[in-house]
Amino acid sequence: MLDICSRSLCHTSRHYTKSVNQNRSSDYGYMQFNSAYLSDLSKKYGEDFEQLASSEGCYSFFLAAWRVGNHLKNDSGTVWQRAANYHSRTEKYNLIYQRKLINKARQWANWLNLNYSLVKWSKKHL
């Protein structure tokens, strides 16, 4: 597993970022978590998720992973559509993000194939 928290990525000034969108919602922290989701989470769990999403450290990454996991588990469509729902449910933007995800997955698969050997397992290995 990639240990993002041990890298300086979690400890950059970007965690304080707040971007205002055209629809007047805001995106917070390194993962640019939208205020609409954060508001729902705050109501449900009683925490100030806007502050947590923009706080120093890896909370923004954990929150993003939780949200992607929920999209994969609960949404309908292909795995790429569900994962892209993190970015947008609007078809036009979802398709753009799907293409980016698929391209990154191919790059990662190529890197894994070049750097690690594949071992085929069968029942006799259990």
Helices and strands as residue ranges (DSSP letters): G 4-6, G 8-11, G 13-16, E 18-20, E 26-28, E 33-34, H 35-45, H 49-53, H 59-74, H 79-84, H 91-115, G 123-125
